[in-house]
Structures are given as C-alpha cells and as structure tokens.
C-alpha cells in the first residue's frame, strides 16, 4: 500500500451518490479549510464514529498531472441506519481527503470515464 505524500487525510468520500442529497444544508456548504485551528476535522462536529481506512495514492506527483486516490473503508454492509423518514436504510460511510495548498481537482475533460 502506498503512503500519502505528507497529505493530511481524513475520510469523507460518499459511497453512494444518491445518498448525498440527504445531508443537512449546513453540511453541504464547502468549508474553505475543513480543519479547525485545533487540528480537528469539522466533520467531527456531527459525525462521531471513526473507522480504519486503506488509501492508495502515488508517492510523488508531478505538476499538471492527474492522479487517483483510492480510499477503502471496510465496514459491515449489513448495518443499517435510521433515515429521515424513520425507516432503516443503507449506512452512510465517507471520507475527506485534504490536499496540500496548490492542488486542485482536475477539470472534467481530463478525468477518465472509468
């Protein structure tokens, strides 16, 4: 498994895109910096659980290069959570990947469809 390039990593990648619209409006707002002055990630204000994760990232990245970061969060897929309508539904599991200053998401035309 490849180690991160001195990137602070916290987890918040949504495993199912269709679930993401269920988050409260304040959680959908982007933070300029998701890390508080204390070093705590802002997601911890509401989300109290933590899980071990596996992450695969390149050891080094050249400028203007598109790369992939793969995050795996092992969890019991049989677990359910109570949804806003009171019914049981799939568990929301996610991750936040904090990149160093200067890193940007690639434009859509440079991202492979796979």
N, C-alpha and C positions, 0 to 999 in steps of 0.2 A: 504494500500500500504506500502510495506516495505521500510525503508530508507536505503540509502547506508552506508556501513561500512567505513565512513570517506574517501571515494574514490572520487577524483576529477572526475567529469563526464562532458563530452561534447559529443555531438552527431554526429555520422558519420557512421551508420550501413547502408549499401546499401540495399534498399528494394527489388531490383530486380537484381540478379547476372548478368543477361545478359547485363545490362546497364553499369556495372563497367568497361568494356573494352573501353568505350567512353571517359574516363578521360585522360587528357594530361599525358605524360610520367613523368613529374616532380611531378605530383600529385600521381602517382603510387609508387614512391620511398618511402620507410619507413623512418620515422624520428626516431632517437634514443630517442628523447623526444619531443612529439608533442606540448609541452607547451613552449612558449618563456619565457625569463627572466622576462618580464613584467607580466606574468600570462596569456597572451592571447594565445589562441589555434592557431596553424599555419594554420588551415583550414580557419580561418577568413581573411587570406591574400587575398583569392579569393572569398570565399563564404560569402556574406554579410547578408543573411537572418538568422533569428533565430525563433524558434518555441518552445512553451511549450512542455514538454515531460512527459510521465509516465514511471517510471522504477521500476522493481521488482527485488530485489536482496536479498539474505539471510542477516540476521542481523549479523551473525558471520560465519566464515568458518574455519574448522579445516585443519591442514596441509595435503597435499596429498589428497585433496577432490575435486572432480569435481562438480561444481555448475553452474547454469544457470542464466544469467542476461537477463531479458526481457525488451526491450525498445519499447515503442509505441509512435509514432509521429502522432497525429491527424492532418489531412490536407484534403482539398477538392480534391478528386480523379478525379474530372472533369478538374482540372487545367492542362494545357499543357505547354511545354517549346519548344523553337526553338532548333532543333537538328543541328549537324554539317553540314548536307546536306540541311539545310534550311527548312525542313518540321517540323510540330508540332509533338511532341511525349510525352510519359509519363514523368512526373516530377520526377527528381532525388531527393530523400529525404534520409538523412542518419544521422549517429551519430558516435561519438568517445567515447569509454569507456576507461578511463585511470585508470589502476590498480596500487596499491602501489608496490614498489620495492619487488621483491621476487615472485610475482605472474607470472604464465606462462600459456599459452594456453595448454589445455590437449592434449596429443597425440591422433591421430585419433582412435586408438584401444580402448580408454577409453570413447569416445563420443558415446552416444546412437544414433541410426539411426533416432529416432523420432525427 
